[in-house]
Amino acid sequence: MPPFTARALAIGLVFGLFAVLANFISFVMIGKINERVSEKERISYIYWGTEVRRRFKQLYPDNKLTFLLDSCMVLLIVSFLLVIRFWVFG
């Protein structure tokens, strides 16, 4: 028996897709934040944390990127649980 099934591999690829998409959305959010704030308050593209979402929501309250990021994170968690379910528990 192979170490993982095709279903687990497909879900793992979807998991990776959501991770990359969430990271890309975060980079777009950082770019938009850095356009509005002074140079001293800018967020680094290399080292950033959870303040990106909160700061973006303060600067752009009606923008849909926070909803898109939250959706990616929820789907990321769901696909991770599915990978665990189908890969570890067969």
Protein Blocks (a to p, Z undefined) as FASTA:
>chain_A
ZZbdfklmmmmmmmmmmmmmmmmmmmmmmmmmmmmmcfklpccfklccfklmmmmmmmmm
mbcklmmmmmmmmmmmmmmmmmmmmmmnZZ
